[in-house]
Amino acid sequence: MNAERDERRTAATEGDEQGEKGLGSRAPHFIRRSRPLHLSWQVGVFVVGLAVVAAGIVMLPLPGPGWLVIFAGMAIWATEFVWAQLVLRWTKRKVTEAAQRALDPKVRRRNIILTVTGLVIVGVLVGLYVASYGLRPPWNLGH
């Protein structure tokens, strides 16, 4: 246990030197001082984060900002748990890389070409349907 705590402190100070926030608990000092109080704090943070993540998962198929709420729950967990901090760092890095790739002129040109091609195909299919059947909905074709 002490070796793990020392590794966290080392990682935290290394992160501070690199301009990043260190890993570990963000609980107030008076809470971290008392083991039972800190454990209670961690349980509370975990339960609140779990509720937010569960709400986000429910919002994925339903209307609502599902992924945004899931990441908010992860951010709540990251205030207390190192694993959540590492997941958030990885996610931020991947989102930044994807945004940079999306801004690449070659990728933008390819995406525009694919979008226009898809819209032309859909337009041709809609035109063929209207030419064949008129403006009747497909479920009324048999009548």
PyMOL commands that set and color helices and strands:
alter all, ss='L'
color gray80, all
select helices_A, chain A and resi 2-17+29-33+35-59+66-78+82-102+105-133+138-140
alter helices_A, ss='H'
color red, helices_A
deselect
rebuild
show_as cartoon
